[in-house]
Amino acid sequence: MKIDEIQIRVRYGETDQMGVVYHGNYALYLEMGRIEWLRKLGISYKSMEENGIMLPVVSLSINYKKSAGYDDVINVKTQLKRMPTAKIEFDYEITNNQGEILTTANTTLVFIDKKTGRPMKAPQYVLDLITD
């Protein structure tokens, strides 16, 4: 399945008193990876929302292996786990510049019709862009 990778430099405000990335910030890194994965396909959250589709996270699983610290450059690899249906699932791997795995993670998001608040099938244009 399609894979994308981004680099992020850890900012001071993302760390705790020990200079280690606060665990809650990893969810933000995953979101950044997911948004860029979609954007590189030609899909933006903003345009989906403007077209009546929301994509909330319904499941998040993170496994912490090693710490990242202030000013480290981390690599967030985002991979589609399977073709979307009413949900879309991603696997992630966050590594440091030495290639050491810091974190592995998985998220599941659901396509929601903004008007009804109900789950819906993945839009055809999303499926078309993924299969190109």
C-alpha positions as CSV (number, residue, x, y, z in Angstrom):
1,M,0.0,0.0,0.0
2,K,1.0,3.6,-0.5
3,I,3.7,4.9,1.8
4,D,4.9,8.5,2.6
5,E,7.5,9.9,4.9
6,I,8.0,13.3,6.4
7,Q,10.7,14.8,8.7
8,I,9.9,16.8,11.8
9,R,12.4,18.7,14.0
10,V,11.3,18.3,17.7
11,R,10.6,21.7,19.2
12,Y,11.4,22.6,22.8
13,G,7.7,23.0,23.7
14,E,7.1,19.4,22.7
15,T,9.4,18.1,25.4
16,D,9.0,17.6,29.2
17,Q,11.4,18.7,31.9
18,M,13.8,15.9,31.0
19,G,14.1,17.1,27.4
20,V,12.1,14.1,26.1
21,V,9.2,14.4,23.7
22,Y,6.0,14.3,25.8
23,H,4.1,11.1,25.0
24,G,0.9,12.9,23.9
25,N,2.7,14.8,21.1
26,Y,3.2,11.6,19.2
27,A,-0.5,11.7,18.2
28,L,0.2,15.1,16.6
29,Y,3.2,13.7,14.7
30,L,0.9,10.9,13.4
31,E,-1.7,13.4,12.3
32,M,1.0,15.4,10.5
33,G,2.1,12.3,8.7
34,R,-1.5,11.4,7.8
35,I,-2.3,14.8,6.5
36,E,0.7,14.9,4.3
37,W,0.1,11.4,3.0
38,L,-3.4,12.5,1.9
39,R,-2.2,15.9,0.6
40,K,0.4,14.2,-1.7
41,L,-2.4,12.2,-3.2
42,G,-4.3,15.4,-3.9
43,I,-6.7,15.2,-0.9
44,S,-7.1,17.8,1.8
45,Y,-9.0,17.6,5.1
46,K,-10.2,21.1,4.4
47,S,-11.7,20.3,1.0
48,M,-13.3,17.1,2.4
49,E,-14.9,19.1,5.2
50,E,-16.1,21.7,2.7
51,N,-17.7,18.9,0.8
52,G,-19.6,17.5,3.8
53,I,-17.2,14.8,4.9
54,M,-15.5,14.5,8.3
55,L,-12.8,12.0,9.1
56,P,-12.5,11.6,12.9
57,V,-10.0,9.2,14.5
58,V,-11.9,6.4,16.2
59,S,-8.9,4.3,17.2
60,L,-5.3,5.1,18.2
61,S,-2.6,2.6,19.3
62,I,1.0,3.7,20.0
63,N,3.9,1.6,21.1
64,Y,6.8,3.6,22.5
65,K,10.2,1.9,21.9
66,K,12.8,4.7,22.4
67,S,12.7,8.4,23.3
68,A,13.1,11.4,21.0
69,G,14.4,14.7,22.4
70,Y,14.6,18.4,21.8
71,D,16.0,19.3,18.4
72,D,16.1,15.7,17.1
73,V,14.9,15.2,13.6
74,I,12.4,12.4,13.4
75,N,11.0,10.6,10.4
76,V,7.3,9.7,10.3
77,K,6.5,7.0,7.9
78,T,2.8,6.6,7.1
79,Q,1.4,3.6,5.3
80,L,-2.2,2.8,4.3
81,K,-2.9,-0.5,5.8
82,R,-5.7,-1.6,3.4
83,M,-8.1,-0.1,0.9
84,P,-10.7,2.2,2.6
85,T,-14.3,1.2,3.1
86,A,-16.3,3.3,5.5
87,K,-13.0,3.5,7.5
88,I,-9.4,4.1,6.6
89,E,-6.5,2.6,8.6
90,F,-2.9,3.7,8.7
91,D,0.3,2.2,10.2
92,Y,3.1,4.4,11.3
93,E,6.8,4.1,12.1
94,I,8.7,6.9,13.7
95,T,12.5,6.7,13.5
96,N,15.4,8.9,14.4
97,N,18.2,9.9,11.9
98,Q,20.1,6.8,12.9
99,G,17.3,4.7,11.7
100,E,16.3,3.5,15.1
101,I,12.6,2.8,15.6
102,L,11.2,5.2,18.3
103,T,7.5,4.5,17.9
104,T,5.1,2.3,16.0
105,A,1.5,3.2,15.8
106,N,-1.9,2.6,14.1
107,T,-4.9,4.8,13.6
108,T,-8.4,4.1,12.3
109,L,-10.6,6.9,11.0
110,V,-14.2,6.8,9.8
111,F,-15.7,8.7,6.9
112,I,-18.7,10.6,8.4
113,D,-21.4,12.5,6.5
114,K,-21.4,15.9,8.0
115,K,-25.1,16.5,7.5
116,T,-26.3,13.2,9.1
117,G,-23.5,12.4,11.4
118,R,-23.5,8.8,10.1
119,P,-20.7,6.7,8.7
120,M,-20.5,6.6,4.9
121,K,-18.4,4.8,2.3
122,A,-15.1,6.3,1.3
123,P,-15.7,8.8,-1.5
124,Q,-15.0,7.4,-5.0
125,Y,-12.5,10.2,-5.7
126,V,-10.5,9.1,-2.7
127,L,-10.5,5.5,-3.9
128,D,-9.5,6.5,-7.4
129,L,-6.5,8.6,-6.1
130,I,-5.3,5.7,-4.0
131,T,-5.4,3.2,-6.8
132,D,-3.6,5.4,-9.3
